[in-house]
Structures are given as structure tokens and as C-alpha cells.
Amino acid sequence: MSDDDNSPISARAAKQLFAELRGAPALVLAVSGGPDSVALMWLAARWKRGLARGPQLTVVTVDHGLRPEAAREAREVKRLAAELGLVHRTLRWRGAKPDTGLPAAAREARYRLLAQAARSVGASHVLTAHTRDDQAETVLMRLLRGSGLAGLSAMARLTSRDGVVLVRPLLDVPKSQLIATLRRAKIGFADDPTNRDTAFTRPRLRALLPQLAAEGGDSRSLARLAGRLARANAAVDVLVDGAERFLQLRTRGDAPQAGVRSFEVSAFANLPEEVRLRLLLRAVNAFGHEGPAELGKVETLLAALDQAIAASPRAAGNGRPVLKQTLAGALISLAGGRIHIAPAPARRSKGRTRADQGGS
């Protein structure tokens, strides 16, 4: 770890962190009370004070109702926000909590509530306090899950979600530097014990980071890897855009079918595997109605298509379907020399009777 990683963030550096947001009408700051988000609030408030005119800042704390200390921590954030001259709101995640997948469900609830808060105050952006350390942990989690190029790119600085833009201005900043900033400013922060609860994946990986750092795999190296993979991922997406336009030109003479995406088999089969995979993924997500398709399942679908084309090239050219599968609410078929992707018929719920269906 370099000396810079342990030094407080200067006013000039903070100005650069938020410079692109100067023209926004209003911003929501997601602040839980931990060191990262408290530092985000303090740095944003200092930046705002240095502007003749700037965005209206609203601090939002989400109480997930999972820890008794959360309400007290929200009150402490509210007190500090008031000292900094910022408006504060506490939002609560109400309702039953799942027995499994709790971190993911809590994360979805948090983003949903933050987006609602942003819309209510006319904010165009929601700022979160993800750091370089969080980025490194995300890379490790996705690496262990066998993620593809897009997944290993980890978190982006800017992401659109639920009608607002999520901004992670601290994504290149180490957590140690944020703590040093708060200590110099004599500002306290909460310690969330769930961050060390090894019942969850992220804390277990966090505990491994010092050992990885000793081998050169510190947060800086892992974040650099994510950045390089993000560049490569963006380049591949440009190739996929071009391939999509090329396939559309190949179908220009055919009568278009509403609600269907269609690829000419001979042109599709000659594209690189990664490009074909992403074309299928885009089409399935565009026409499916059961949420985003899993990468592994799209890979299996592509393998089945390739096998069917290789085994029955002539049959694929006639009108009879050679292959017909559903995935994530989309229907994929191979027939007439084309691959067709369309919405799959809605599944009939189990246990419905004739009376349920309007029968007599």
C-alpha cells in the first residue's frame, strides 16, 4: 500500500471526484453511516460549499430492518447531515425478508428505495460510496463464479438504473484514504458487524485480501484488472453492434415479422463465438419475459444451435423447425435457414381447472 493510500483526500482531489456532476439539478447521497458513505457525504458537502451554484444535495439512509443498531445509526447520519447543512431522509425496507439470498435482496431493495427518493426530489443521480476495495472484492466474487468478460469488468463508475444514474465517485479511492480523511476531520462513523460476518461471501473474501496482497494481488491490481477488462468488453460490444447491423442488412429483402428477431444462419454461423453469444443474449433479453438470461444457459443454447446447424444443414434450410427451445421467457427456433427469437407463450399455472379457465 502506498503512502497516498493512507493520506487524507485534499480539497482539490475532492473537486475532481465530483466535477462532472456540477451541472446536475439535484443529487442523492446514499449514506449508511459507515466510513465510506460518511466520507462521501463529508466530501460532497465540502465540494458543494466551494461552488457559487451547484446541485441540491439530499442524504438518504436506508434502514433494512435487519439490525437493531440501524435506527440509531440513521439518526447519527441525520445529525451529521444537519451539521453539514444537508437535507436527510431515512427510508425503511418493510415487509418479509427472504430466508436465502438476503444480501442480494437487501441490495435490490436499497437501490429501489434510493431511485424512488431521487425521483421525489428531482435528482438525476444517486451517489454511492463504493471504493477500490469494493471493486476488488467484486472482481474476486465474479471470478470464482466463472463470470464472463462483462461480469469481470465489475462495477462501472456510471450505471443507469430505475430511471436514474448511479454514480460511484470513489471507485478508484481506497477505503484507507477515506478513513484517514474522516480522522483528520474528526468525524466519527459506525461499524457494521455484518461486514465481518463470514456467513456471507463478501466478508469471507475480504478476509483473504491481505494474503492476496502479499502475492501482488492487492486492491489496486484487481481494480486495474477490472478496468482493463471493461475496456475489452466495450470493444467487443462495438463488434456486436456492427454484427447486429450486418445481420439486419442481410434480412432487408425479407418481410419483417413483428415481435420477432431473426438471424440468417449462414451469416450468423461465420461470426466469432463471443459475438454470436452476445447477439443471442441481447435477443433473449429483449424478447423474454422472465428476467435476464443466465450466461451459462445462453452458452448451452448456442452450443445446441451450432450442433443442430452442423448436424442438419439442409434440414435447417427448410421450413420445419430443427430446434425449438425456451429460455428466460423467449422462444428460440431454428427453421427455414434462420434463427428466430420471439416471446414464448405464457406458462399455464399448475393446478388450474376447467372452471378456473372459464370452462363449464
N, C-alpha and C positions, 0 to 999 in steps of 0.2 A: 504494500500500500504506500502510495507516495505521500509526501508531506502535504500536498494540496488536498488530499482526501480528508485530512484532519483539520483543515483551516476553515474558518467561517466564510460564508459567501459574502462577497463585497456588494456594495450598492450598485456598482457598475455591472457586475455579473448578474445580479438580480434583474436589472433593467433589460439585459439581453434575454433572459429567460421568458419575459412576458412581452417583449417588444411587438410581436406580431399580433397581439390582442388589443393594442391601444385603441383601435377604431371600433371595437365591439360595443354594442349598446349596453350590455349588462353581462356579468359573468357570475356563475355559481361556483363556489369553492366547496368541495366535498371534504369535510373535516371531522374526523372521528375522535380526535383528542390525543392520538399517538404522536410521536415525534415528527414523523414525515409530514402528516397533514397539518399539524400545528405550525411547522416551519413554512409550509406552503402559504398558510393564512398570513403569517407574520411578514413574509417576503412580499406577498401580493399587496398587503396593506401599505408597506413601505414604498413599493413601486407606485401605487396609486397616489400617495401623498406627493410624489415628485412630479405629477402631471398637472398642467393647468386645467385640462379636461380629460376625463377618462371614463372607463366603464363603471357602472354601478356594481358594487361587489355585494353578493349575498352569500353568507356562510350557511351551509346545510349540514346537519349531523343526522345520520340515520341510526336510530336505535332499533336493532334487530330483535330485541326482547329475549336475547339468549343469555345475558349475564346481568346479575343484579346491579353491578357497578356501572352499567352503561348509562343509566339515567343521570347518575352523579357526574359522569364524565361529560355528558351532553351539557349539563348546567355549567361546568367549568369552561367548556368551549364557548358557551354563550357569554360568560363573564369576560373572557379574554377578547372575544369579538367586540363587545361593547367598549372595552378599553381602547381598542384599535379603531373605533368609530364605524364598525361594520354591523349590518343587519344580520340577525341569526334566526334560523328556524330549525326545530327538531321534528323529524318525521319518523314515524314508527311503522315497523313491519308487523302487521297484525295478521291474525289467522293461524291455522295449524302449521306446524313446522314438519318437514319430512324426516323420516327416520334414517334415510340414507341420502347421500349426496347433499348434505347440509351446506357445506361451503359454497358449492355452485348455486344452490337455490338462494342462499343469502346474497350472493353477488348479483344474481339476476334481479332480486327484489331491490337491492340498493340502487342499481342503475335505473330501474323503472321509476323509483321514487325521486331520484335526482333529476331525471328527464322531466317528470311532472313539475317539480319545483322550478326548473329552468323555464318551462313554458309559462308558468304562472307569473313570473316576474319579467318576462320578455327577454330572457337571457339566450344568447345564441350559442354559448359554450358552457360546458361543465368541466372544471379543472380538478383532476385527481392527483394524488401525491405519489404515484408510482416512481420508484427510484431505480438506479442502476442495479442495485441488489435484487429488487423485484424482477427486473428483466432477466438477470442471470438465473434466478430460480425458475422462471417461466421456461427458459430455454432447456434447463435440465428436465423439468417435468415433461415437456413435449418430446424431448429426445428419448426418454425412457418409454414413452407411449408409442414411439415409432412414427411420429408426425412427419408429414411431407415438408417440402420447401416452404410453403406458405406458413405452416404451423411453427416451424423452427425460426421463422423471421420474428416470432414472438410479438411483443406489443409495439404498436406504431405510436408515434407522437400525436398524430391526429387520427381520429376514428369517428365516423358518423354512426349514430345510434339513436333510435326512437325520436328522430326529428331534430336532434341537437348534435353538436360536435363535441366529442370528448377530447380534451387536451391533457397531455401528460408532460408538463413543462420541466419536470425534474427527472426525466427518464435517463439523462446522462449524468446525473448527480449521485454520488454515493451517500448512503444513509449516514455514514460517519461525519460527513461535512454538514449535513442538516443538524445533527446533534450538536456539533461544535458551534453552529450559528445560534442555536437556542441557548446554549450555555453562556455564550458571550452576552446575549441579550437578557440573560437571567429570566428565562421563560420556562416554566415547568410543563410537563406533559405526562400523559397517562401511560401505563404499562399494561398492555392487554396480554394476559397469560395464555390465551389461545394461540398466540404467535409462537409459543414454545410447546404446545400440546402435540406430542408425537402420535396422537391418534389420527392426525391429519397428515397428508402427503407433504405439503409445502414446508411445515416445520421440520419434518424429518430430513428433507433435502437441505434445508437451511443449516442444519447441524453438520452436514457433510462439507459445506463450502470451505471451511478453514483447511481441511485436508486436501481438497482440490486446489486451493490457492497455493499450497506448498509445492504442488506439482506444476504450477503455472496456470492453472485453470481458475483464476480469480474472477470477480465480477466484471472487471474491465475487459478481460479476454472473452468471456462469454457474451457480454453485451456487444463487443466488436463482431463476434461471430454472427449474432442476430442481425446486426446492421448489414453485414456483407451478404447474408442470405436474403435479406429484404431487397437488396439491390438486384440480386439474381432473380428473385421471384417477380419483381417488377418487370424485368427484361422478358421473362417467359410470358408474362401476361400480355405484353405488346405483341409477341409472336402469336399468341392465341387470338388476340383481336384481329390480326391480319388473316389468320387461318379462317376465322369465322366469316370475314368479308369475302374471302376467296370461295368458300363453300356456298355463300349466298349468291355470288355471281354465277356459279355453276348451275344453280337452280332457277336462274332468271327466266328461262324459257318454259318452265313448268308452271302449271296453275297452282298458286299458293293455297294451302289449307289453313283455315282459321284455327287457332289454338293448337297448332302442331309445329314442331321444329323438325326439319328433315335434312339429312346429310346424304349426299351421293356416296355410295360405298367405295367405289374405286378411288375417288379423290380423298375421302376420309382415311382409307387404309394406308395411303402413302405418307401421311403426316407422322412426325415423331410421336412416340408413345406418350410423353408427358403432355404434348399439345392435344392429342386425342382424348386423353383422360380429362383434361380441364374443359374441353368442349362438352363432353358428356356431363361433367359435374355442373357446369353452367346450365345446361338444358334441363337436367333433372331438377335442379333447384328452382328454375324458372317455371316449370310446369307441374312439379309435385306439390302436394298439399299436406305433407306430413313433416314439415321442417327440413332443415339442411340434411343432405345425404352424407353418410359417413364415407370418408375417403377409401377405406378398405373395401367397402361394398361396391363403390364405383370401380375400383380396380378389378374386382371379381366380375362385374358386369362387362368391362372392356375385354377381359380375357375370354369371356363367353362369346362375345361378339366376334373377336378375332378368330376363335376356334370355329365358330359357325360359318364365317366367311371362307376360311381356308378349307373346311370340310365339304362345303356345298356351294361353290362359287356360282354354278349355274342355277341351282335352286334359289339362291339369293336374288337372282335376276328376274324370276317370275313373280307372279302376284301373290303366291301363297307364303304366309309367314314362316320363315325358317327358325326364328327365335322370337319369343314373346315373354317379357318379364316385367314385374313391377318393382319399383324402388322408390322409397320416400314419397309415395303418392303419385308417382309418374309411371306411365306405361311406355315401355321401350320395345319396339318390334323391328325385325329385320325382314324386309319383303320388297319385291319389285326393284331390287338394286339400290335400295335406300334404307337408312336407319331413321326411324320415326320416333319422336318423343312427344308424348301428349299427356294430359291429366288422366290418371287412372280412375275408373269408376269408383265411386264411394263404396267403402266396405259396408256390407249389411251387418248390423249389430247382431250378436248372438242372442238366441232366446226369443226372437220376435215371432209372434204367432200371426195367423191369418187375420185375426181381429186387429192386432197391432198395425198391420199393413193395410187395413181398410177392407179386409175380406169379410164375407158373411158366413 
